[in-house]
Amino acid sequence: MNSIPLHPPRIEKSRERLLLGMRTRMSLVENTTQALWSRFVPVAKDIGNRKGAEWYSVEVYPDTYFKTYDPGKTFEKWAAVAVESAATPWPTGLEQFLIEEGLYAIFSYQGLASEVHRLYQYIFVDWIPASGFALDQRPHFALMGPGYKAEDPDSQEELWIPIRKN
């Protein structure tokens, strides 16, 4: 199966997550995701207090980002992993990021990373307006397992979209 899910997302209250990673500012027009991950992955092997084997791709959007579609608008993008605590020294160039607990719609995706935009379009254009939920102003993130390969049709990830009751 590729892209749009045939079933509704899982709705879940997420726990607080402490992440360690690298960030950049980018837009959809000037997408520097690959460069960010190319810098982060070699350094991530030196993180000593990692919690789990998942990888986090996090987006922090400005308040007005979703008011009108403009692929040139910038947002903050993180490549990160979860850590047990902030007490342990970490490799140079990394920063902490805290995702606070909150309600999320979790969509499963299997397919090419270059095609995931179809699922995002479904989420923002179709699912959210009909769901009884509104988009919340908190970080969005994709959760990828240790075997994730971006352009492998069998790769799987979960898209965590912050929501609140209407």
SULKAZI-V686603 format. One record per residue. N is the residue number from 0. RES is the residue in three letters. SS is DSSP state (H for helix, E for strand, - for the rest). PHI is phi in whole degrees, -180 to 180 (999 if undefined). OMEGA is omega in whole degrees, -180 to 180 (999 if undefined). Layout:
n={N;N}
res={RES;RES}
ss={SS;SS}
phi={PHI;PHI}
omega={OMEGA;OMEGA}
This chain:
n={0;1;2;3;4;5;6;7;8;9;10;11;12;13;14;15;16;17;18;19;20;21;22;23;24;25;26;27;28;29;30;31;32;33;34;35;36;37;38;39;40;41;42;43;44;45;46;47;48;49;50;51;52;53;54;55;56;57;58;59;60;61;62;63;64;65;66;67;68;69;70;71;72;73;74;75;76;77;78;79;80;81;82;83;84;85;86;87;88;89;90;91;92;93;94;95;96;97;98;99;100;101;102;103;104;105;106;107;108;109;110;111;112;113;114;115;116;117;118;119;120;121;122;123;124;125;126;127;128;129;130;131;132;133;134;135;136;137;138;139;140;141;142;143;144;145;146;147;148;149;150;151;152;153;154;155;156;157;158;159;160;161;162;163;164;165}
res={MET;ASN;SER;ILE;PRO;LEU;HIS;PRO;PRO;ARG;ILE;GLU;LYS;SER;ARG;GLU;ARG;LEU;LEU;LEU;GLY;MET;ARG;THR;ARG;MET;SER;LEU;VAL;GLU;ASN;THR;THR;GLN;ALA;LEU;TRP;SER;ARG;PHE;VAL;PRO;VAL;ALA;LYS;ASP;ILE;GLY;ASN;ARG;LYS;GLY;ALA;GLU;TRP;TYR;SER;VAL;GLU;VAL;TYR;PRO;ASP;THR;TYR;PHE;LYS;THR;TYR;ASP;PRO;GLY;LYS;THR;PHE;GLU;LYS;TRP;ALA;ALA;VAL;ALA;VAL;GLU;SER;ALA;ALA;THR;PRO;TRP;PRO;THR;GLY;LEU;GLU;GLN;PHE;LEU;ILE;GLU;GLU;GLY;LEU;TYR;ALA;ILE;PHE;SER;TYR;GLN;GLY;LEU;ALA;SER;GLU;VAL;HIS;ARG;LEU;TYR;GLN;TYR;ILE;PHE;VAL;ASP;TRP;ILE;PRO;ALA;SER;GLY;PHE;ALA;LEU;ASP;GLN;ARG;PRO;HIS;PHE;ALA;LEU;MET;GLY;PRO;GLY;TYR;LYS;ALA;GLU;ASP;PRO;ASP;SER;GLN;GLU;GLU;LEU;TRP;ILE;PRO;ILE;ARG;LYS;ASN}
ss={-;-;-;-;-;-;-;-;-;E;E;E;E;E;-;-;E;E;E;E;E;E;E;E;E;E;E;-;-;-;-;-;H;H;H;H;H;H;H;H;H;H;H;H;-;-;-;-;-;E;-;-;-;-;E;E;E;E;E;E;-;-;-;-;-;-;-;-;-;-;-;-;-;E;E;E;E;E;E;E;E;E;E;-;-;-;-;-;-;-;-;-;-;-;E;E;E;E;E;-;-;E;E;E;E;E;E;E;E;E;-;-;H;H;H;-;H;H;H;H;H;H;H;H;H;H;H;H;H;H;H;-;E;E;E;-;-;-;-;E;E;E;E;E;-;-;-;-;-;-;-;-;-;-;-;E;E;E;E;E;E;E;E;E;E;-}
phi={999;-129;81;-67;-71;-95;-137;-67;-71;-82;-106;-148;-85;-81;-77;-65;-132;-96;-116;-130;-171;-122;-134;-153;-100;-156;-134;-69;-71;-110;-83;-111;-57;-61;-65;-61;-67;-64;-78;-78;-55;-63;-80;-60;-64;-95;-82;-84;-115;-65;-114;86;-106;-76;-112;-116;-110;-114;-121;-118;-100;-62;-51;-95;-55;-92;-67;-139;-79;-149;-65;-90;-64;-98;-149;-97;-120;-118;-112;-153;-133;-79;-128;-67;-156;-92;-72;-77;-61;-126;-60;-58;94;-99;-132;-85;-147;-110;-99;-73;-63;172;-82;-134;-97;-113;-106;-87;-136;-128;149;-73;-59;-69;-108;-64;-58;-65;-70;-60;-61;-59;-60;-81;-92;-106;-69;-57;-59;-98;-89;88;-116;-122;-66;-101;-90;-139;-61;-98;-154;-109;-111;-121;-73;-64;-95;-61;-133;-50;-106;-98;-63;-94;-65;-126;-152;-116;-100;-103;-108;-71;-134;-145;-64;-68}
omega={-178;171;-166;-178;178;-179;-179;178;171;177;-173;171;-178;173;174;-179;176;-177;174;-177;177;180;176;171;-179;174;176;178;178;-176;-178;-179;-177;179;178;-180;178;177;-172;-172;180;-179;-176;-180;-179;178;-172;-175;-178;180;-178;-177;-177;175;-180;170;-170;174;176;-176;173;-178;-174;-173;-174;179;177;180;176;-177;177;178;-179;177;180;-179;179;165;-170;171;176;177;-179;-177;179;-173;-176;174;-180;-177;178;177;180;179;175;175;-179;171;-179;179;179;-178;-179;166;-174;-179;176;179;171;179;-178;177;-179;180;-176;178;178;178;178;178;177;-178;-172;-177;-174;-170;-176;-179;-177;-168;-171;177;173;176;179;-178;176;-180;171;174;172;180;-176;180;-177;-179;-177;174;-169;-175;174;-178;179;180;-179;175;175;176;-179;-177;-177;-179;173;177;176;999}
